Amino acid sequence: MDLPEHVLPASTQVAALSRQVQSAGGFATVLHKGNNWGSALLLVHRSGPNLKAYEKVPSFDGQAQWRLAAEGDSAVEKFVAAQQRFDTDLWVLELDIADVARFVPGLSAQA
């Protein structure tokens, strides 16, 4: 597999993000473990009663960005299930922290 040197495995990204969020007083838990080099990384962000799912997508400049993929419990549950059927190497991480954009590069401040 030819990946750029600056790309970290999804397992490393998930572990680092979890530690950062927890050290800031937030909550992070892995809902589904994928392959170390999982082809996608899904972030589920819970802010109080509002559940949002974000997926990492490539941009034209080669940098990964996050896009809002689903919002609301039912929509997020359906989105996650569909993505897991499509990609069994998917990592699903749930975060509960006030300012998730502070911890996730490429996620907009209005997340």
N, CA, C and O atoms as CSV, one atom per row, in Angstrom:
chain,resi,resn,atom,element,x,y,z
A,1,MET,N,N,0.837,-1.166,0.000
A,1,MET,CA,C,0.000,0.000,0.000
A,1,MET,C,C,0.892,1.242,0.000
A,1,MET,O,O,1.694,1.416,0.918
A,2,ASP,N,N,0.771,2.094,-0.993
A,2,ASP,CA,C,1.566,3.311,-1.088
A,2,ASP,C,C,0.793,4.487,-0.522
A,2,ASP,O,O,-0.098,5.036,-1.171
A,3,LEU,N,N,1.145,4.864,0.694
A,3,LEU,CA,C,0.521,6.010,1.332
A,3,LEU,C,C,1.569,7.079,1.583
A,3,LEU,O,O,2.733,6.752,1.815
A,4,PRO,N,N,1.190,8.340,1.544
A,4,PRO,CA,C,2.153,9.392,1.864
A,4,PRO,C,C,2.688,9.209,3.285
A,4,PRO,O,O,1.996,8.686,4.158
A,5,GLU,N,N,3.912,9.640,3.498
A,5,GLU,CA,C,4.537,9.478,4.809
A,5,GLU,C,C,3.777,10.178,5.918
A,5,GLU,O,O,3.815,9.724,7.062
A,6,HIS,N,N,3.087,11.271,5.617
A,6,HIS,CA,C,2.419,12.051,6.648
A,6,HIS,C,C,1.055,11.498,7.052
A,6,HIS,O,O,0.400,12.068,7.925
A,7,VAL,N,N,0.612,10.402,6.440
A,7,VAL,CA,C,-0.678,9.816,6.776
A,7,VAL,C,C,-0.497,8.844,7.943
A,7,VAL,O,O,0.294,7.904,7.868
A,8,LEU,N,N,-1.237,9.086,9.005
A,8,LEU,CA,C,-1.190,8.198,10.159
A,8,LEU,C,C,-2.285,7.148,10.032
A,8,LEU,O,O,-3.337,7.413,9.450
A,9,PRO,N,N,-2.042,5.956,10.576
A,9,PRO,CA,C,-3.093,4.942,10.558
A,9,PRO,C,C,-4.318,5.426,11.326
A,9,PRO,O,O,-4.192,6.206,12.270
A,10,ALA,N,N,-5.490,4.971,10.932
A,10,ALA,CA,C,-6.719,5.358,11.618
A,10,ALA,C,C,-6.647,4.982,13.097
A,10,ALA,O,O,-7.141,5.723,13.946
A,11,SER,N,N,-6.042,3.848,13.411
A,11,SER,CA,C,-5.939,3.425,14.813
A,11,SER,C,C,-5.161,4.441,15.646
A,11,SER,O,O,-5.515,4.696,16.797
A,12,THR,N,N,-4.116,5.018,15.083
A,12,THR,CA,C,-3.319,6.028,15.781
A,12,THR,C,C,-4.100,7.329,15.925
A,12,THR,O,O,-4.069,7.964,16.979
A,13,GLN,N,N,-4.798,7.721,14.864
A,13,GLN,CA,C,-5.605,8.939,14.922
A,13,GLN,C,C,-6.695,8.825,15.980
A,13,GLN,O,O,-6.918,9.768,16.740
A,14,VAL,N,N,-7.370,7.689,16.038
A,14,VAL,CA,C,-8.443,7.479,17.009
A,14,VAL,C,C,-7.888,7.519,18.429
A,14,VAL,O,O,-8.467,8.168,19.300
A,15,ALA,N,N,-6.788,6.841,18.667
A,15,ALA,CA,C,-6.195,6.804,20.005
A,15,ALA,C,C,-5.754,8.201,20.446
A,15,ALA,O,O,-5.992,8.594,21.588
A,16,ALA,N,N,-5.122,8.939,19.560
A,16,ALA,CA,C,-4.653,10.288,19.902
A,16,ALA,C,C,-5.825,11.225,20.174
A,16,ALA,O,O,-5.806,11.976,21.149
A,17,LEU,N,N,-6.830,11.185,19.331
A,17,LEU,CA,C,-7.991,12.041,19.509
A,17,LEU,C,C,-8.717,11.703,20.814
A,17,LEU,O,O,-9.149,12.601,21.537
A,18,SER,N,N,-8.849,10.429,21.108
A,18,SER,CA,C,-9.495,10.004,22.358
A,18,SER,C,C,-8.751,10.547,23.571
A,18,SER,O,O,-9.365,11.075,24.498
A,19,ARG,N,N,-7.438,10.415,23.563
A,19,ARG,CA,C,-6.637,10.915,24.697
A,19,ARG,C,C,-6.758,12.424,24.839
A,19,ARG,O,O,-6.896,12.927,25.954
A,20,GLN,N,N,-6.708,13.156,23.728
A,20,GLN,CA,C,-6.813,14.613,23.789
A,20,GLN,C,C,-8.151,15.049,24.366
A,20,GLN,O,O,-8.203,15.918,25.237
A,21,VAL,N,N,-9.218,14.454,23.888
A,21,VAL,CA,C,-10.566,14.816,24.351
A,21,VAL,C,C,-10.728,14.475,25.830
A,21,VAL,O,O,-11.255,15.283,26.594
A,22,GLN,N,N,-10.283,13.296,26.237
A,22,GLN,CA,C,-10.424,12.896,27.629
A,22,GLN,C,C,-9.569,13.755,28.553
A,22,GLN,O,O,-9.988,14.050,29.673
A,23,SER,N,N,-8.392,14.157,28.116
A,23,SER,CA,C,-7.547,15.000,28.954
A,23,SER,C,C,-8.119,16.404,29.102
A,23,SER,O,O,-7.752,17.124,30.031
A,24,ALA,N,N,-9.017,16.804,28.197
A,24,ALA,CA,C,-9.675,18.111,28.286
A,24,ALA,C,C,-11.007,18.013,29.027
A,24,ALA,O,O,-11.763,18.984,29.067
A,25,GLY,N,N,-11.299,16.859,29.608
A,25,GLY,CA,C,-12.522,16.704,30.386
A,25,GLY,C,C,-13.706,16.186,29.595
A,25,GLY,O,O,-14.820,16.126,30.116
A,26,GLY,N,N,-13.484,15.813,28.347
A,26,GLY,CA,C,-14.565,15.279,27.522
A,26,GLY,C,C,-14.622,13.768,27.602
A,26,GLY,O,O,-13.890,13.140,28.367
A,27,PHE,N,N,-15.491,13.205,26.811
A,27,PHE,CA,C,-15.695,11.767,26.778
A,27,PHE,C,C,-15.454,11.279,25.358
A,27,PHE,O,O,-15.939,11.874,24.396
A,28,ALA,N,N,-14.709,10.203,25.235
A,28,ALA,CA,C,-14.444,9.609,23.922
A,28,ALA,C,C,-14.476,8.096,24.065
A,28,ALA,O,O,-13.874,7.529,24.977
A,29,THR,N,N,-15.177,7.463,23.162
A,29,THR,CA,C,-15.206,6.007,23.175
A,29,THR,C,C,-15.265,5.471,21.749
A,29,THR,O,O,-15.918,6.045,20.877
A,30,VAL,N,N,-14.577,4.373,21.537
A,30,VAL,CA,C,-14.587,3.719,20.233
A,30,VAL,C,C,-15.821,2.814,20.188
A,30,VAL,O,O,-15.951,1.880,20.980
A,31,LEU,N,N,-16.717,3.107,19.253
A,31,LEU,CA,C,-17.924,2.299,19.099
A,31,LEU,C,C,-17.683,1.106,18.178
A,31,LEU,O,O,-18.338,0.071,18.300
A,32,HIS,N,N,-16.737,1.264,17.257
A,32,HIS,CA,C,-16.395,0.162,16.346
A,32,HIS,C,C,-14.938,0.295,15.927
A,32,HIS,O,O,-14.503,1.346,15.456
A,33,LYS,N,N,-14.194,-0.791,16.109
A,33,LYS,CA,C,-12.794,-0.816,15.678
A,33,LYS,C,C,-12.698,-1.387,14.282
A,33,LYS,O,O,-13.257,-2.441,13.979
A,34,GLY,N,N,-11.980,-0.671,13.441
A,34,GLY,CA,C,-11.710,-1.163,12.099
A,34,GLY,C,C,-10.282,-1.652,12.006
A,34,GLY,O,O,-9.623,-1.870,13.023
A,35,ASN,N,N,-9.813,-1.822,10.806
A,35,ASN,CA,C,-8.444,-2.190,10.527
A,35,ASN,C,C,-7.536,-1.024,10.913
A,35,ASN,O,O,-7.963,0.129,10.857
A,36,ASN,N,N,-6.283,-1.306,11.306
A,36,ASN,CA,C,-5.352,-0.228,11.654
A,36,ASN,C,C,-5.311,0.852,10.587
A,36,ASN,O,O,-5.282,2.043,10.896
A,37,TRP,N,N,-5.309,0.430,9.338
A,37,TRP,CA,C,-5.265,1.369,8.219
A,37,TRP,C,C,-6.648,1.504,7.600
A,37,TRP,O,O,-6.785,1.608,6.381
A,38,GLY,N,N,-7.666,1.500,8.443
A,38,GLY,CA,C,-9.045,1.581,7.954
A,38,GLY,C,C,-9.187,2.631,6.864
A,38,GLY,O,O,-8.589,3.705,6.929
A,39,SER,N,N,-9.977,2.303,5.879
A,39,SER,CA,C,-10.088,3.176,4.712
A,39,SER,C,C,-10.879,4.439,4.983
A,39,SER,O,O,-10.842,5.373,4.181
A,40,ALA,N,N,-11.591,4.487,6.093
A,40,ALA,CA,C,-12.376,5.676,6.417
A,40,ALA,C,C,-12.398,5.843,7.927
A,40,ALA,O,O,-12.169,4.898,8.682
A,41,LEU,N,N,-12.672,7.035,8.334
A,41,LEU,CA,C,-12.777,7.325,9.753
A,41,LEU,C,C,-14.045,8.131,9.949
A,41,LEU,O,O,-14.205,9.192,9.346
A,42,LEU,N,N,-14.933,7.650,10.771
A,42,LEU,CA,C,-16.190,8.326,11.027
A,42,LEU,C,C,-16.170,8.877,12.436
A,42,LEU,O,O,-15.783,8.186,13.379
A,43,LEU,N,N,-16.581,10.097,12.574
A,43,LEU,CA,C,-16.628,10.747,13.873
A,43,LEU,C,C,-18.075,10.992,14.235
A,43,LEU,O,O,-18.821,11.601,13.468
A,44,VAL,N,N,-18.468,10.523,15.390
A,44,VAL,CA,C,-19.802,10.786,15.894
A,44,VAL,C,C,-19.647,11.744,17.068
A,44,VAL,O,O,-18.960,11.444,18.044
A,45,HIS,N,N,-20.288,12.891,16.961
A,45,HIS,CA,C,-20.160,13.916,17.980
A,45,HIS,C,C,-21.493,14.141,18.665
A,45,HIS,O,O,-22.491,14.461,18.019
A,46,ARG,N,N,-21.500,13.973,19.953
A,46,ARG,CA,C,-22.707,14.197,20.733
A,46,ARG,C,C,-22.504,15.466,21.539
A,46,ARG,O,O,-21.591,15.561,22.359
A,47,SER,N,N,-23.356,16.425,21.299
A,47,SER,CA,C,-23.309,17.678,22.040
A,47,SER,C,C,-24.658,17.822,22.725
A,47,SER,O,O,-25.611,18.343,22.146
A,48,GLY,N,N,-24.725,17.353,23.965
A,48,GLY,CA,C,-26.010,17.332,24.639
A,48,GLY,C,C,-26.941,16.380,23.910
A,48,GLY,O,O,-26.560,15.241,23.641
A,49,PRO,N,N,-28.151,16.815,23.584
A,49,PRO,CA,C,-29.096,15.926,22.907
A,49,PRO,C,C,-28.882,15.848,21.392
A,49,PRO,O,O,-29.521,15.037,20.722
A,50,ASN,N,N,-28.002,16.673,20.851
A,50,ASN,CA,C,-27.801,16.723,19.402
A,50,ASN,C,C,-26.706,15.765,18.973
A,50,ASN,O,O,-25.540,15.938,19.325
A,51,LEU,N,N,-27.086,14.767,18.221
A,51,LEU,CA,C,-26.125,13.786,17.722
A,51,LEU,C,C,-25.826,14.097,16.268
A,51,LEU,O,O,-26.743,14.275,15.466
A,52,LYS,N,N,-24.538,14.163,15.922
A,52,LYS,CA,C,-24.118,14.455,14.556
A,52,LYS,C,C,-23.039,13.462,14.145
A,52,LYS,O,O,-22.187,13.080,14.947
A,53,ALA,N,N,-23.091,13.056,12.896
A,53,ALA,CA,C,-22.055,12.180,12.350
A,53,ALA,C,C,-21.303,12.944,11.270
A,53,ALA,O,O,-21.906,13.594,10.416
A,54,TYR,N,N,-19.999,12.858,11.318
A,54,TYR,CA,C,-19.135,13.489,10.327
A,54,TYR,C,C,-18.304,12.414,9.672
A,54,TYR,O,O,-17.903,11.449,10.321
A,55,GLU,N,N,-18.044,12.575,8.392
A,55,GLU,CA,C,-17.149,11.652,7.708
A,55,GLU,C,C,-16.001,12.433,7.100
A,55,GLU,O,O,-16.145,13.588,6.697
A,56,LYS,N,N,-14.864,11.772,7.048
A,56,LYS,CA,C,-13.656,12.367,6.491
A,56,LYS,C,C,-13.674,12.164,4.987
A,56,LYS,O,O,-13.829,11.044,4.500
A,57,VAL,N,N,-13.515,13.256,4.261
A,57,VAL,CA,C,-13.523,13.181,2.796
A,57,VAL,C,C,-12.299,13.907,2.250
A,57,VAL,O,O,-11.857,14.900,2.828
A,58,PRO,N,N,-11.750,13.418,1.141
A,58,PRO,CA,C,-10.597,14.110,0.540
A,58,PRO,C,C,-11.056,15.396,-0.146
A,58,PRO,O,O,-12.180,15.487,-0.641
A,59,SER,N,N,-10.172,16.377,-0.165
A,59,SER,CA,C,-10.474,17.618,-0.867
A,59,SER,C,C,-9.555,17.736,-2.077
A,59,SER,O,O,-8.649,16.924,-2.262
A,60,PHE,N,N,-9.793,18.742,-2.886
A,60,PHE,CA,C,-8.999,18.915,-4.099
A,60,PHE,C,C,-7.534,19.200,-3.804
A,60,PHE,O,O,-6.669,18.883,-4.620
A,61,ASP,N,N,-7.240,19.799,-2.643
A,61,ASP,CA,C,-5.854,20.121,-2.315
A,61,ASP,C,C,-5.122,18.968,-1.637
A,61,ASP,O,O,-3.961,19.109,-1.253
A,62,GLY,N,N,-5.795,17.830,-1.490
A,62,GLY,CA,C,-5.154,16.659,-0.904
A,62,GLY,C,C,-5.303,16.554,0.597
A,62,GLY,O,O,-4.934,15.537,1.185
A,63,GLN,N,N,-5.833,17.580,1.226
A,63,GLN,CA,C,-6.045,17.567,2.671
A,63,GLN,C,C,-7.414,16.965,2.967
A,63,GLN,O,O,-8.387,17.235,2.263
A,64,ALA,N,N,-7.478,16.164,3.995
A,64,ALA,CA,C,-8.760,15.589,4.384
A,64,ALA,C,C,-9.596,16.639,5.099
A,64,ALA,O,O,-9.075,17.449,5.866
A,65,GLN,N,N,-10.877,16.616,4.844
A,65,GLN,CA,C,-11.809,17.517,5.519
A,65,GLN,C,C,-12.965,16.691,6.050
A,65,GLN,O,O,-13.195,15.563,5.614
A,66,TRP,N,N,-13.672,17.257,6.981
A,66,TRP,CA,C,-14.831,16.588,7.553
A,66,TRP,C,C,-16.095,17.221,7.000
A,66,TRP,O,O,-16.174,18.438,6.832
A,67,ARG,N,N,-17.079,16.385,6.720
A,67,ARG,CA,C,-18.373,16.913,6.296
A,67,ARG,C,C,-19.448,16.298,7.168
A,67,ARG,O,O,-19.363,15.135,7.563
A,68,LEU,N,N,-20.467,17.105,7.463
A,68,LEU,CA,C,-21.601,16.618,8.223
A,68,LEU,C,C,-22.340,15.611,7.358
A,68,LEU,O,O,-22.789,15.943,6.261
A,69,ALA,N,N,-22.468,14.392,7.841
A,69,ALA,CA,C,-23.089,13.327,7.058
A,69,ALA,C,C,-24.501,13.012,7.521
A,69,ALA,O,O,-25.334,12.590,6.719
A,70,ALA,N,N,-24.783,13.213,8.810
A,70,ALA,CA,C,-26.114,12.920,9.342
A,70,ALA,C,C,-26.292,13.672,10.653
A,70,ALA,O,O,-25.329,13.960,11.364
A,71,GLU,N,N,-27.545,13.981,10.950
A,71,GLU,CA,C,-27.844,14.710,12.178
A,71,GLU,C,C,-29.131,14.158,12.775
A,71,GLU,O,O,-30.110,13.939,12.063
A,72,GLY,N,N,-29.125,13.935,14.082
A,72,GLY,CA,C,-30.269,13.354,14.775
A,72,GLY,C,C,-30.046,11.870,15.012
A,72,GLY,O,O,-29.405,11.195,14.206
A,73,ASP,N,N,-30.573,11.366,16.112
A,73,ASP,CA,C,-30.309,9.976,16.505
A,73,ASP,C,C,-30.621,8.970,15.408
A,73,ASP,O,O,-29.778,8.140,15.068
A,74,SER,N,N,-31.818,9.036,14.856
A,74,SER,CA,C,-32.244,8.060,13.856
A,74,SER,C,C,-31.394,8.150,12.588
A,74,SER,O,O,-30.948,7.130,12.063
A,75,ALA,N,N,-31.171,9.362,12.103
A,75,ALA,CA,C,-30.388,9.555,10.880
A,75,ALA,C,C,-28.945,9.095,11.072
A,75,ALA,O,O,-28.371,8.475,10.178
A,76,VAL,N,N,-28.359,9.390,12.222
A,76,VAL,CA,C,-26.975,8.979,12.491
A,76,VAL,C,C,-26.893,7.461,12.583
A,76,VAL,O,O,-25.975,6.853,12.032
A,77,GLU,N,N,-27.841,6.850,13.272
A,77,GLU,CA,C,-27.845,5.397,13.405
A,77,GLU,C,C,-27.926,4.722,12.033
A,77,GLU,O,O,-27.206,3.758,11.772
A,78,LYS,N,N,-28.797,5.223,11.162
A,78,LYS,CA,C,-28.935,4.668,9.815
A,78,LYS,C,C,-27.668,4.898,9.002
A,78,LYS,O,O,-27.229,4.008,8.274
A,79,PHE,N,N,-27.075,6.094,9.120
A,79,PHE,CA,C,-25.859,6.403,8.362
A,79,PHE,C,C,-24.711,5.494,8.788
A,79,PHE,O,O,-24.005,4.940,7.945
A,80,VAL,N,N,-24.528,5.344,10.096
A,80,VAL,CA,C,-23.442,4.504,10.598
A,80,VAL,C,C,-23.636,3.056,10.135
A,80,VAL,O,O,-22.685,2.416,9.686
A,81,ALA,N,N,-24.855,2.543,10.241
A,81,ALA,CA,C,-25.123,1.163,9.815
A,81,ALA,C,C,-24.835,0.985,8.325
A,81,ALA,O,O,-24.244,-0.017,7.922
A,82,ALA,N,N,-25.248,1.949,7.512
A,82,ALA,CA,C,-24.996,1.864,6.070
A,82,ALA,C,C,-23.503,1.916,5.771
A,82,ALA,O,O,-23.019,1.171,4.918
A,83,GLN,N,N,-22.772,2.781,6.457
A,83,GLN,CA,C,-21.335,2.889,6.226
A,83,GLN,C,C,-20.607,1.626,6.660
A,83,GLN,O,O,-19.651,1.204,6.008
A,84,GLN,N,N,-21.053,1.020,7.757
A,84,GLN,CA,C,-20.415,-0.206,8.229
A,84,GLN,C,C,-20.675,-1.376,7.285
A,84,GLN,O,O,-19.822,-2.252,7.143
A,85,ARG,N,N,-21.833,-1.404,6.642
A,85,ARG,CA,C,-22.096,-2.445,5.640
A,85,ARG,C,C,-21.186,-2.252,4.430
A,85,ARG,O,O,-20.722,-3.221,3.828
A,86,PHE,N,N,-20.937,-0.995,4.082
A,86,PHE,CA,C,-20.105,-0.653,2.935
A,86,PHE,C,C,-18.617,-0.849,3.232
A,86,PHE,O,O,-17.865,-1.308,2.372
A,87,ASP,N,N,-18.194,-0.502,4.452
A,87,ASP,CA,C,-16.775,-0.505,4.801
A,87,ASP,C,C,-16.587,-1.152,6.167
A,87,ASP,O,O,-16.795,-0.505,7.193
A,88,THR,N,N,-16.199,-2.412,6.187
A,88,THR,CA,C,-16.025,-3.120,7.456
A,88,THR,C,C,-14.775,-2.666,8.210
A,88,THR,O,O,-14.617,-2.996,9.385
A,89,ASP,N,N,-13.895,-1.924,7.562
A,89,ASP,CA,C,-12.690,-1.408,8.213
A,89,ASP,C,C,-12.907,-0.029,8.824
A,89,ASP,O,O,-11.950,0.621,9.244
A,90,LEU,N,N,-14.123,0.410,8.875
A,90,LEU,CA,C,-14.470,1.730,9.381
A,90,LEU,C,C,-14.297,1.814,10.894
A,90,LEU,O,O,-14.710,0.921,11.634
A,91,TRP,N,N,-13.686,2.891,11.328
A,91,TRP,CA,C,-13.596,3.197,12.752
A,91,TRP,C,C,-14.728,4.158,13.091
A,91,TRP,O,O,-14.959,5.130,12.372
A,92,VAL,N,N,-15.430,3.887,14.181
A,92,VAL,CA,C,-16.500,4.772,14.647
A,92,VAL,C,C,-16.127,5.238,16.046
A,92,VAL,O,O,-15.965,4.434,16.964
A,93,LEU,N,N,-15.994,6.534,16.190
A,93,LEU,CA,C,-15.577,7.139,17.449
A,93,LEU,C,C,-16.640,8.120,17.897
A,93,LEU,O,O,-17.041,8.997,17.131
A,94,GLU,N,N,-17.106,7.982,19.142
A,94,GLU,CA,C,-18.066,8.927,19.687
A,94,GLU,C,C,-17.347,9.872,20.641
A,94,GLU,O,O,-16.602,9.444,21.522
A,95,LEU,N,N,-17.585,11.161,20.445
A,95,LEU,CA,C,-16.999,12.200,21.287
A,95,LEU,C,C,-18.116,12.997,21.935
A,95,LEU,O,O,-19.149,13.255,21.316
A,96,ASP,N,N,-17.905,13.379,23.169
A,96,ASP,CA,C,-18.835,14.272,23.856
A,96,ASP,C,C,-17.978,15.357,24.500
A,96,ASP,O,O,-17.410,15.175,25.577
A,97,ILE,N,N,-17.904,16.475,23.816
A,97,ILE,CA,C,-17.093,17.589,24.291
A,97,ILE,C,C,-17.649,18.868,23.667
A,97,ILE,O,O,-18.175,18.855,22.554
A,98,ALA,N,N,-17.524,19.960,24.398
A,98,ALA,CA,C,-18.157,21.214,23.965
A,98,ALA,C,C,-17.627,21.723,22.627
A,98,ALA,O,O,-18.418,22.090,21.758
A,99,ASP,N,N,-16.328,21.753,22.445
A,99,ASP,CA,C,-15.738,22.354,21.253
A,99,ASP,C,C,-14.968,21.312,20.457
A,99,ASP,O,O,-13.737,21.302,20.467
A,100,VAL,N,N,-15.688,20.437,19.769
A,100,VAL,CA,C,-15.043,19.340,19.057
A,100,VAL,C,C,-14.119,19.837,17.952
A,100,VAL,O,O,-13.129,19.175,17.639
A,101,ALA,N,N,-14.420,20.986,17.354
A,101,ALA,CA,C,-13.591,21.525,16.262
A,101,ALA,C,C,-12.174,21.848,16.757
A,101,ALA,O,O,-11.232,21.869,15.965
A,102,ARG,N,N,-12.025,22.094,18.036
A,102,ARG,CA,C,-10.707,22.375,18.615
A,102,ARG,C,C,-9.776,21.166,18.506
A,102,ARG,O,O,-8.556,21.318,18.440
A,103,PHE,N,N,-10.351,19.987,18.487
A,103,PHE,CA,C,-9.563,18.760,18.509
A,103,PHE,C,C,-9.445,18.066,17.167
A,103,PHE,O,O,-8.595,17.193,16.992
A,104,VAL,N,N,-10.293,18.447,16.211
A,104,VAL,CA,C,-10.350,17.732,14.940
A,104,VAL,C,C,-9.970,18.664,13.800
A,104,VAL,O,O,-10.783,19.493,13.392
A,105,PRO,N,N,-8.745,18.546,13.274
A,105,PRO,CA,C,-8.334,19.387,12.147
A,105,PRO,C,C,-9.262,19.173,10.947
A,105,PRO,O,O,-9.584,18.039,10.592
A,106,GLY,N,N,-9.679,20.268,10.336
A,106,GLY,CA,C,-10.534,20.171,9.168
A,106,GLY,C,C,-12.015,20.206,9.480
A,106,GLY,O,O,-12.839,20.237,8.566
A,107,LEU,N,N,-12.370,20.203,10.767
A,107,LEU,CA,C,-13.777,20.296,11.155
A,107,LEU,C,C,-14.081,21.751,11.464
A,107,LEU,O,O,-13.371,22.388,12.242
A,108,SER,N,N,-15.120,22.269,10.864
A,108,SER,CA,C,-15.431,23.682,11.014
A,108,SER,C,C,-15.845,24.012,12.445
A,108,SER,O,O,-16.294,23.144,13.193
A,109,ALA,N,N,-15.687,25.273,12.808
A,109,ALA,CA,C,-16.000,25.738,14.161
A,109,ALA,C,C,-17.478,25.648,14.474
A,109,ALA,O,O,-17.832,25.594,15.652
A,110,GLN,N,N,-18.370,25.627,13.482
A,110,GLN,CA,C,-19.794,25.551,13.754
A,110,GLN,C,C,-20.265,24.119,13.937
A,110,GLN,O,O,-21.472,23.881,13.997
A,111,ALA,N,N,-19.359,23.164,14.028
A,111,ALA,CA,C,-19.727,21.747,14.161
A,111,ALA,C,C,-20.518,21.467,15.382
A,111,ALA,O,O,-20.896,20.320,15.623
